[in-house]
């Protein structure tokens, strides 16, 4: 089973909002006596858009958006590098179904570090890889996942 999703377009947010933030800072330094409202609004919107763009950049770097689930393991592409996750080295798999309730509860201080709509693959301790892999996976694709991968689920979805 193959999955391939589009990575987030962080440049569309990062560049214009970064320029808006720069404009707000320059405006605050030069014309703050005359136009303080413009400077404050520019800094607020520029900073929030820049943070959102940086968050999308982080998602693009950390998560896997292309993967192929096979019998022997998972072939994935992460940041132009091809990686292979052997099926025997997988200890368990976690997945949270995307829903409004799950989005609200996962961001409200949950310690699972799993965002809805992402498949977390935990690797056994004896492997040299530290930490889990995160694969972007829609629920309709999760339902098509091979049974041997669903058997490794820690909690049923």
C-alpha angles and dihedrals in degrees: 000000000000127000127186125172133178115257117236115272098233094166091067089063103029100056102045095039091045089054090048090052091049090049090051093050093048090046090050092051097047110024104023093120093057104032112021093151094060092049094048094047092046092050094047096048093038093051094046093048092046091051090049090050091049090050090053089049089052091050090051092052100043105038130067116234101175122054141150119206111211136167095261096042147297125306110203139173115221118177094336091311120113115222132184121211110199114223092226092056094057112102099183144334129228128196133170118202112239110249135135092254092050092048091052096045096043093055095043097084103295114163096212095090089215121126118204113266095032127104114220115205113196116205124217116259097247092066121096092232112096119210132007133296119240119210123187107235130169117218094248088055091045089058089055092052113123115265095242089062093047089053089063092059113125094205125021115246 
